[in-house]
């Protein structure tokens, strides 16, 4: 995007085939695949298991886009893409703008949103919402996805919708207005059930999804409403990036890592962040070199020296810790990423 904070696309006019900047070639390819009626391929983040590539037809993409726009009550105007176009949230925002012939401002993904003029539709992560609340409050509709909201924040403007969905459901299957309620409500054609373990099961008539088993533990109100409680698997969700602990430990072992415990702790910006527990004081410089061998979002933000590992009452390793849990382990922070 060069020196400009964003690039403006006008989908109400014919789409040019030439002259696209290098950094937007992926967006051009996504648009062409959809317009040519090809399958759309998306990489799941791991909401229902190990990450994988999933394909959808152009018809399914259009049905999902129209359903979300109907629920939000908009069918025209300006939109802004501030998420990576490779993600499901970013790609579906692109397709909604394309299908409804909206103007689209394409921004370099960042916590800080480089815009001042309000738009009619924008999708953001929780971290982006909290960092840009003043600007986003002026937009007509704001979709927040990819993570949980801060429990201590009780007030949200009526233009904000918290979305529930995943790649497997082609984005949103339920919405919640956090300023008005604490539960998600199904979109048209979607119904919910729960497993014996209390995890959510999704059925979607419009997209042909039957008995999709998630790993999210919920309180089911009825077949169309639920309250999200927590994840039910070995996953840390950091700003929408799902860190599967089995994969993390496997890579940590491959690079020669010592015996450690990885857990998630609360974070204002990302919902959760990964931190490392150790029983013996490590060589910090050596540990940081090993961190650099991990994917960026897998790198622990802190290291705590503890006197015992963190276990549940049933003897299973804990996945998530609160400050009082760390105190009970006599935890002492010996490293914090700047």
C-alpha positions as CSV (number, residue, x, y, z in Angstrom):
1,X,0.0,0.0,0.0
2,X,3.1,2.2,-0.2
3,X,3.0,5.4,1.8
4,X,-0.8,5.4,2.0
5,X,-2.6,4.0,5.1
6,X,-5.2,2.2,2.9
7,X,-6.2,1.4,-0.7
8,X,-9.8,2.1,-1.8
9,X,-11.7,-0.5,-3.9
10,X,-15.1,0.4,-5.4
11,X,-17.1,-2.8,-6.1
12,X,-20.0,-0.8,-7.5
13,X,-17.8,-0.3,-10.6
14,X,-16.2,-2.9,-13.0
15,X,-13.2,-4.6,-11.4
16,X,-10.0,-3.9,-13.2
17,X,-7.8,-6.9,-14.1
18,X,-4.5,-5.0,-14.3
19,X,-2.7,-2.4,-12.2
20,X,-3.0,-4.1,-8.8
21,X,-0.1,-3.4,-6.4
22,X,2.1,-6.4,-5.5
23,X,0.9,-6.4,-1.9
24,X,-2.8,-6.8,-3.0
25,X,-2.3,-9.7,-5.5
26,X,-3.7,-12.1,-3.0
27,X,-6.9,-10.1,-2.7
28,X,-7.2,-9.9,-6.5
29,X,-6.8,-13.7,-6.6
30,X,-9.5,-14.2,-4.0
31,X,-11.9,-12.0,-5.9
32,X,-11.2,-13.7,-9.2
33,X,-11.8,-17.2,-7.7
34,X,-15.1,-16.1,-6.3
35,X,-16.3,-14.3,-9.5
36,X,-15.3,-17.3,-11.7
37,X,-17.4,-19.6,-9.5
38,X,-14.4,-21.6,-8.2
39,X,-14.2,-23.2,-4.8
40,X,-13.0,-20.9,-2.0
41,X,-10.3,-22.4,0.1
42,X,-9.8,-21.3,3.8
43,X,-7.5,-22.5,6.5
44,X,-9.2,-23.3,9.8
45,X,-7.7,-22.0,13.0
46,X,-8.5,-25.2,14.9
47,X,-11.9,-24.5,16.5
48,X,-13.0,-28.1,16.0
49,X,-9.7,-29.9,16.0
50,X,-6.3,-29.7,14.2
51,X,-6.1,-26.9,11.6
52,X,-6.9,-27.9,8.1
53,X,-7.8,-26.5,4.6
54,X,-11.5,-26.4,3.9
55,X,-13.2,-25.7,0.6
56,X,-16.6,-24.0,0.0
57,X,-18.5,-23.2,-3.1
58,X,-19.2,-19.7,-4.3
59,X,-22.8,-20.3,-3.6
60,X,-22.1,-21.2,0.0
61,X,-20.0,-18.0,0.4
62,X,-22.7,-15.9,-1.1
63,X,-25.4,-17.4,1.2
64,X,-23.2,-16.9,4.3
65,X,-22.5,-13.3,3.3
66,X,-26.1,-12.4,2.7
67,X,-27.3,-14.0,5.9
68,X,-24.8,-12.0,8.0
69,X,-25.6,-8.7,6.2
70,X,-29.4,-9.4,6.8
71,X,-28.8,-9.9,10.5
72,X,-26.8,-6.7,10.7
73,X,-29.5,-4.8,8.8
74,X,-27.2,-3.3,6.1
75,X,-27.0,-3.9,2.3
76,X,-24.8,-1.0,1.0
77,X,-22.3,1.7,1.9
78,X,-18.6,1.7,2.8
79,X,-16.6,-1.1,4.5
80,X,-13.1,-1.5,5.8
81,X,-10.8,-4.5,5.8
82,X,-8.4,-4.3,8.7
83,X,-7.9,-8.0,9.2
84,X,-5.5,-10.2,7.2
85,X,-7.4,-11.3,4.0
86,X,-6.0,-14.8,4.5
87,X,-8.1,-15.3,7.6
88,X,-11.8,-16.3,7.5
89,X,-12.9,-13.1,9.1
90,X,-10.9,-11.0,6.6
91,X,-11.9,-13.0,3.6
92,X,-15.6,-12.9,4.4
93,X,-15.5,-9.2,4.9
94,X,-14.0,-8.9,1.5
95,X,-16.7,-11.1,-0.1
96,X,-19.5,-9.2,1.7
97,X,-18.2,-6.0,0.2
98,X,-17.9,-7.6,-3.2
99,X,-21.4,-9.2,-3.2
100,X,-23.1,-6.0,-2.0
101,X,-21.1,-3.7,-4.3
102,X,-19.7,-1.7,-1.4
103,X,-16.6,0.6,-1.4
104,X,-13.8,-1.2,0.5
105,X,-10.9,0.5,2.3
106,X,-8.1,-2.1,2.5
107,X,-5.7,-1.4,5.4
108,X,-2.5,-3.0,6.5
109,X,-3.5,-5.2,9.4
110,X,-2.5,-3.6,12.7
111,X,-3.8,-3.1,16.2
112,X,-4.1,0.6,15.4
113,X,-6.6,1.3,12.6
114,X,-5.4,4.1,10.3
115,X,-8.8,5.6,9.4
116,X,-10.8,8.6,10.5
117,X,-13.8,8.4,8.3
118,X,-16.5,6.1,9.7
119,X,-17.7,3.1,7.5
120,X,-20.9,1.1,7.5
121,X,-19.2,-2.3,8.1
122,X,-15.9,-3.3,9.7
123,X,-14.7,-6.6,11.2
124,X,-12.1,-6.4,14.0
125,X,-10.5,-8.5,16.7
126,X,-11.2,-7.8,20.4
127,X,-7.7,-6.2,20.6
128,X,-8.5,-3.8,17.7
129,X,-11.8,-2.8,19.3
130,X,-10.2,-1.9,22.7
131,X,-7.4,0.1,20.9
132,X,-9.8,2.0,18.6
133,X,-13.0,2.3,20.6
134,X,-13.5,6.0,19.8
135,X,-13.3,5.6,16.0
136,X,-15.2,2.3,15.9
137,X,-18.0,3.7,17.9
138,X,-18.8,6.0,15.0
139,X,-19.1,3.2,12.5
140,X,-22.5,1.8,11.6
141,X,-21.8,-1.9,12.3
142,X,-18.8,-3.4,14.0
143,X,-18.3,-7.2,14.0
144,X,-15.9,-8.4,16.8
145,X,-14.6,-11.9,16.3
146,X,-11.6,-14.1,17.0
147,X,-11.7,-14.1,20.8
148,X,-13.5,-13.4,24.0
149,X,-14.4,-9.9,25.2
150,X,-13.0,-8.5,28.5
151,X,-15.3,-9.6,31.3
152,X,-14.8,-6.4,33.2
153,X,-16.1,-4.2,30.4
154,X,-19.8,-4.1,30.7
155,X,-20.8,-1.2,28.3
156,X,-20.8,-1.4,24.5
157,X,-22.5,0.8,22.0
158,X,-25.5,-0.7,20.1
159,X,-23.5,-0.8,16.8
160,X,-21.2,-3.5,18.1
161,X,-21.9,-7.2,17.4
162,X,-19.8,-10.0,18.9
163,X,-19.7,-12.9,16.4
164,X,-19.5,-16.6,17.0
165,X,-18.3,-18.8,14.1
166,X,-15.3,-20.5,12.7
167,X,-13.9,-21.5,9.3
168,X,-15.8,-24.8,9.4
169,X,-19.1,-22.7,9.5
170,X,-17.8,-20.2,6.9
171,X,-17.7,-17.4,9.5
172,X,-20.7,-16.3,11.6
173,X,-23.5,-18.6,12.7
174,X,-24.5,-16.5,15.7
175,X,-24.3,-12.9,16.9
176,X,-24.6,-11.1,20.3
177,X,-24.9,-7.5,21.1
178,X,-22.7,-7.3,24.2
179,X,-24.3,-4.0,25.2
180,X,-27.7,-5.7,25.4
181,X,-27.2,-9.4,26.3
182,X,-24.8,-12.1,27.4
183,X,-25.9,-14.8,25.0
184,X,-25.4,-15.6,21.3
185,X,-28.4,-15.9,19.0
186,X,-28.4,-18.2,15.9
187,X,-28.6,-16.7,12.4
188,X,-31.3,-17.9,10.0
189,X,-31.3,-21.7,9.4
190,X,-28.9,-22.4,12.3
191,X,-29.7,-24.6,15.3
192,X,-27.7,-25.7,18.3
193,X,-27.4,-28.7,20.7
194,X,-24.8,-29.9,23.2
195,X,-22.8,-33.0,23.6
196,X,-22.6,-35.1,26.9
197,X,-19.6,-33.0,27.7
198,X,-21.5,-29.7,27.3
199,X,-19.7,-28.7,24.1
200,X,-21.7,-27.0,21.3
201,X,-23.0,-28.9,18.3
202,X,-24.0,-26.8,15.2
203,X,-26.5,-27.6,12.5
204,X,-26.9,-25.2,9.6
205,X,-29.6,-25.9,7.0
206,X,-28.5,-23.2,4.6
207,X,-24.8,-24.3,4.4
208,X,-25.5,-28.0,4.7
209,X,-23.7,-28.4,8.0
210,X,-24.9,-31.3,10.2
211,X,-23.9,-32.1,13.8
212,X,-20.6,-30.1,13.7
213,X,-18.9,-30.9,17.0
214,X,-17.0,-27.9,18.5
215,X,-14.7,-27.8,21.5
216,X,-16.6,-24.8,23.1
217,X,-18.3,-25.5,26.4
218,X,-21.6,-23.6,26.5
219,X,-24.8,-23.1,28.5
220,X,-27.6,-23.9,26.1
221,X,-30.7,-21.7,26.6
222,X,-32.6,-23.3,23.7
223,X,-31.9,-24.6,20.2
224,X,-31.1,-21.0,19.0
225,X,-29.4,-19.4,21.9
226,X,-26.4,-20.1,24.1
227,X,-24.0,-18.6,26.6
228,X,-20.3,-19.2,25.8
229,X,-18.4,-20.5,28.9
230,X,-14.9,-21.7,27.9
231,X,-12.9,-23.9,25.6
232,X,-13.1,-27.5,26.4
233,X,-9.8,-28.7,24.8
234,X,-6.1,-28.2,25.0
235,X,-6.0,-24.8,23.2
236,X,-4.9,-21.3,24.1
237,X,-6.8,-18.7,22.1
238,X,-4.6,-15.6,21.9
239,X,-6.1,-12.9,19.8
240,X,-7.9,-15.4,17.6
241,X,-4.7,-17.5,17.1
242,X,-5.3,-20.9,18.5
243,X,-2.3,-22.5,20.0
244,X,-2.7,-26.3,20.2
245,X,-0.8,-27.5,23.2
246,X,0.1,-30.9,21.8
247,X,1.6,-29.3,18.7
248,X,3.5,-26.7,20.9
249,X,5.0,-29.4,23.2
250,X,5.9,-31.5,20.2
251,X,7.9,-28.7,18.6
252,X,9.4,-27.7,21.9
253,X,10.7,-31.2,22.3
254,X,12.1,-31.2,18.8
255,X,14.1,-28.1,19.4
256,X,15.5,-29.5,22.7
257,X,13.3,-27.8,25.2
258,X,13.5,-28.7,28.8
259,X,10.5,-29.9,31.0
260,X,8.1,-27.0,31.1
261,X,4.3,-26.3,31.3
262,X,2.7,-23.9,28.9
263,X,-0.5,-22.2,30.1
264,X,-2.7,-19.2,29.1
265,X,-3.2,-16.2,31.3
266,X,-5.7,-13.3,31.0
267,X,-4.6,-10.4,28.8
268,X,-6.4,-7.1,28.1
269,X,-5.5,-6.9,24.5
270,X,-5.5,-10.6,23.3
271,X,-7.9,-12.3,25.7
272,X,-5.2,-14.8,26.6
273,X,-1.4,-15.0,26.1
274,X,0.9,-18.0,26.5
275,X,3.3,-18.1,29.5
276,X,5.8,-20.7,30.6
277,X,6.1,-22.4,34.0
278,X,9.4,-23.9,35.0
279,X,10.5,-25.7,38.2
280,X,14.2,-24.8,37.9
281,X,15.7,-21.5,37.0
282,X,16.7,-21.7,33.3
283,X,19.4,-20.0,31.3
284,X,17.3,-17.1,30.1
285,X,19.4,-16.3,27.1
286,X,19.3,-19.9,25.9
287,X,15.6,-20.0,26.5
288,X,15.0,-16.8,24.4
289,X,17.0,-18.3,21.6
290,X,14.7,-21.3,21.7
291,X,11.6,-19.0,21.7
292,X,12.8,-17.5,18.4
293,X,12.6,-21.0,16.9
294,X,8.8,-21.1,17.6
295,X,6.2,-19.5,15.5
296,X,5.7,-15.8,16.5
297,X,2.4,-16.3,18.2
298,X,3.6,-19.4,20.1
299,X,6.3,-17.6,21.9
300,X,5.7,-17.3,25.7
301,X,5.3,-13.7,26.9
302,X,6.4,-14.5,30.4
303,X,8.3,-17.2,32.4
304,X,7.4,-18.0,36.0
305,X,9.5,-20.0,38.3
306,X,7.1,-22.2,40.4
307,X,7.5,-24.8,43.1
308,X,5.0,-27.3,41.4
309,X,3.1,-27.8,38.2
310,X,-0.4,-26.5,37.9
311,X,-3.1,-29.2,38.1
312,X,-6.8,-29.3,38.2
313,X,-8.6,-31.0,41.2
314,X,-8.9,-34.1,39.1
315,X,-5.1,-34.2,38.5
316,X,-5.1,-32.9,34.9
317,X,-2.6,-30.2,33.8
318,X,-4.3,-26.8,33.8
319,X,-4.6,-25.0,30.5
320,X,-5.5,-21.5,31.9
321,X,-4.4,-19.7,35.0
322,X,-5.6,-16.7,36.9
323,X,-3.3,-14.5,39.0
324,X,-4.3,-16.2,42.3
325,X,-3.5,-19.6,40.7
326,X,0.1,-18.4,40.0
327,X,0.3,-17.1,43.6
328,X,-0.7,-20.6,44.9
329,X,2.2,-22.1,42.9
330,X,4.5,-19.6,44.7
331,X,5.2,-18.3,41.2
332,X,7.9,-15.7,40.6
333,X,8.2,-14.0,37.3
334,X,11.7,-14.2,35.9
335,X,11.1,-13.0,32.4
336,X,8.7,-10.7,30.6
337,X,8.7,-9.9,26.9
338,X,8.9,-6.1,26.3
